[in-house]
Amino acid sequence: MNHLKSAKKTIKIEAKGLEILAKSLGKDFNTLCDKLLNTKGKIITLGIGKSGHIAKKVSATLSSTGSPSAFVNAGEALHGDAGSIGRNDKVLIFSHSGQSEEVIALLPYLKSIGCDFFSITGSKNSTIAKNSFLSLDTGIADEACPLDLAPTTSTTAALALGDAIAVALLEAKNFSREDFAKSHPGGKLGKRLITKVNDLMTKGKDLPKVSPKTTLSKTLIEVSKKGLGVALVIEEGNLKGIFTDGDLRRALNSVKDPLESPISKFMSEKIKIIPNDSLAIEALEIMQEHKIYSLAVVNSKQVPEGIIRMHDLVEAGLV
């Protein structure tokens, strides 16, 4: 059996369905988005079966993009979960047939509490569509399933329409990358957008630092004691240089018996620095650009406060 041929056919059928959907959208989509945008409570997505799975995913997308949402399974709602829906909520129903018995049984309840409810169905003439304040039609004629039984194109269209609503609301609210990061603090993107240099840098008593007159031998003791493989060279609060393992190798190769020589003779004076309130991801970009593994961190007055290393960024999950 040619599985690849079957896969391409399925994807083409679903892609065609999405093209038809995009062309069919009209002013009702704008109206629906305006209603949802003015929600005083939550956006409740409601469905059962395959449509329920789509509704649950759309709810998650809405919540993560600035529109507080919750999913309610229509079957469970009939046995108590309907109590989670309030008057100030807006309900978005997903049902391809528009005839889901569990959803239809909930309509009187939704009307009784006075909340607005809308629907996304595959039939404008269905019971759910006719009873909704506003209904969007996915307009799907052919499922990708050769038996025309398993929801395929129809669920893809419903998901795409839900995503379109979420993105429209996101844009209307001027939802930013920083806002997204706040709702995804555990994800890599979230960490990159909220983690600051001063969250990760080594500072205070753990910061390896010496003066320009400190000998190489004493500098090595400081580097070994603090365990960072690097030391800042500071004089009267001013950053004069940085000493790394690369500088050590150069010192050993260029000077005979260098241990009692001052570290100013071996330190690197061309120091890459970064403000302590910068995003940690900016430190990563500087390190990658200059092919280095540590940066000196300074405050707003350019006073050295710490060191941030590539190792710190890796441990924080930013790389």
N, C-alpha and C positions, 0 to 999 in steps of 0.2 A: 504493500500500500504506500502511496506517495504522500507522506504526512506533510511535507513541505508545501506541496500543491494545495492541500486542504487548508493549511495555515494562511497562506497568501490570499486564498479565496475569502476566508473568514475576515481577515483584516480589511480587505478591499470592500466587502459588504458593509462592515461597520464604519469605515471611513466615508463611504457614500452616504450612509445614514446621517453622519455628523455634518456633512456638507449640506444636505437637505435641511437639517435642523437650523444651521447657521443662517440660511437664506429665509427661513420661515419666521424667524423671530421678529416681533413688531413692538408696538408701543406698550403692549401688556407687560413685556419684560421690564420696561422702565418703570411702569406703575408698581409692579411687584417689588422691585428693588427699593423704590421710594418708601413703600409701606414698611419693608423690613428695616430700612435705614432708620426709621423713626420708632423702632421698637423700644418701649420703656422697660420691658422685661427681657426674656430670653427668646431666641428663635428656636422653637421646638420642631425637630424633624420627626416625622411619623411614618411608619410603614410596617410591613410584615413580609416574611419570606425574602426573596431576592431583592425586592424593592426596599425592604427593611435594611438589608446590608448596605445598599446604596445610601439610604437616608442616614445611617450611622456614620458612614465615611464623610458625607457632606457636613454633618454636624461637627465632626472633628476638625474639618477644614475651616469652617466658619469660626469656631472657637479660637483656633490658632492664628487667625488673621484679623482679630479685633472685633468679632461679632459673637458675644457670648451665646452659646447654644447647648442644647441637650437633646439626645435621642430618646424617643419613647417607642417601644415595641407595641404595636396596636393590640396584639393578643394579650400582653401583660397589662395594658392600659384598661382593658375590660375587667380586670381583676384587681384593681387598686392603684395601678401606676398613673391613671388619669388624674389622680390628685396632685401630681407634680406639675400639672399645667395650670397656669394662673391667668386671670383676666388680662393682665398687661403683656402676656406673651403673644407672639405671633406663631402660628402653626403652619408648617410646610409639609404637606402630605405627598408621599411618593407611592404611586400605584399605577402600573402600566395598564392594567385592564380598566381601572377606574371603578371596579365592581367588588373590591375586597370586602367581604362581609364584615370582618372585624373592624375595618375603618368606617364603613357605613354605620355600624352600630354605635360608633363614637360621635358621629356628627351631631345628634341631639344634645349630647353633653357639652360639646364645644360651643354650640349655639347658646346653651343655657348659662354658661359662665361669661358669655359676651366677648370672647377673644376672637380676633380675626383669624381665619384659616384659609389657606391657599393650597393649590395642588399642582402636581406635575404628573400628567397621565398620558396615555397613548390614544385616548378617545375623548373628544370634546362632548360627545353625547352620553358619556357615562354618568352614573349617579353621583359619583364623587366630584366630577368636573362641574356638573350642573349645580350642585349645592355649595360649591366653594365660592368665596367672594371673588376670586379670580383664579383661572386655571391656565397653565401653559401646556401646550400639546407637543409631545416629542416628535410627532409626525412620522413614526417608524412604520413602514409598510412590510418590510421583510426582515425576519430574524436571520442571523448567520447560521443558525441551526438548520440542517437540511430537512428536519422533520417539522420545522416551524413551531417547535414546542418550547425548547429551553430558552429562557430570556437571555439574549446575547446582544444584538444590536440595540434593543430597547433599554437594557440596563446601562450600556455604554453611553447612550444618548442622555439618559437621566442623570448619570454621573457627570457628564460634560456640562449639562445645564446647571447642575448644582455648583460645579466649580466656577462656571461663568457668573453665577450670582455672588459667590464668595469673593471673586476677584473684583467685580463691580462695586461691592460694598467696601472692599479694601481700598480701592482707589478713591471712592467718595469720602472716606474717612482720613485720607492722606496717611494711611498706615505705613510706617517706615520699616527699614531693616532693623533698626534698634528696637522698635515695638515688637517685631517678630521675635527677636532674640530674647526679650523679656519673658515671652511665653514658651520659650524653648531653652531654658537655662542649662539643661543637661545635654543638649545636642552640640555637635561640633560647631555649627554656625552660631548658635547662641553664645557659646564660650568665646568665639572669636570676636563677637560684637559687644560683649560686656566685660570681658576680663582686661583689667588695666595692668600696666607695667608694675605699679606699686603693689599689686596683689601677688606678684610672683617673685619680685626682686629680693636679693639678700641684702639686709641692712643692719644697722645698729652694731651690736657687739659681734655679730657673725660676719661682718664685712671685713675682708682682708685689706688692710691699708698700711702704707709705710710712707716715710718722708723721703725726699730726694737724696738725703745724705745716708739713709739706711744702707748698710752693706748688703751685697748679694746674698751672703750666707744667712744674715738675719731675715732678709726678705723671703728666702726659701723656707725658713722656719715658720714665718707668718702664713705663707701660702699652704704649707703642709698642715698647719694647725687648723686653718679655716676650711680646708678641703675643697676649694673651688678651682684650683689650678690656675689662679690669676690673682693679682693684687693691684689696687689703685695706688698711685703715687700722689700724695696730697701734701701741700704746703700752705699753712695758714688759711685753710678752708678752700684753697684753690686747687683744681685738678691739674696736675702737671704731666701726668702720663699714666700708662698702664703697662703692667709687666705680665706676660703670658709665657706659656711653655715654649712658644716659638722664639721669644726673646732669649730664653734660657739657652736654647740650642745654639743660637747665634753667638751668645756670649762665650759659651764653652769652646766654640770653634774659632773664635777670633782673638781671645785674650788668654794669656798664660796666667794661671793662678788668679782667677777673677773674683774669688770669694770675698776678699776684703775691699773690693772696689765699690764705690757708691752706686746704688741702683739707677741713679740718673744717667749713668753711662750706658745702661743697657735697655732702659725702658723705651716704649714707643710713645713718641710725643703726638703723633697723629691719631687722636682718640675719637672714636665714634661714640657719640652720646645720644641719649633719648630722654625727653622730659618724663617725670614720674607719673604724670596723669595721662600719658599716651596709651592707646590700646596696645595690648601685648602683641597683637598680630602685626602692628607696625614695626615692632622690634624684630620680628621674624623676617619681615621684608627687607629691613636694613642688613641683617646678618646674611641673608641669601644674596643680596645684591653685591656685598663686599666680600663674601666668602670668609666670614669670621664667625666666631662662636660665642662671643660675649660682648656686651655693651655696658658702658658706664651710664648710670642713671643720675640725673640732676634735677633739682627743684626749679621753681620759677625764677630764682635768683642765680641759677647756674652753679649752685653749690652741690658738690657730689654727695649723693645719698645712698647709692647702692650699685649693685651689679645684677644684670639679668643675663642668663646664659641660654643657649640653644637647648641644653638639657632641661632647664626649667619649663620651656615651652613644650617640649616633648612630654614631660611628666604631666603637664596640665591638659594634654590631649588636643593641643592646638596645631600640631604637625601631623 
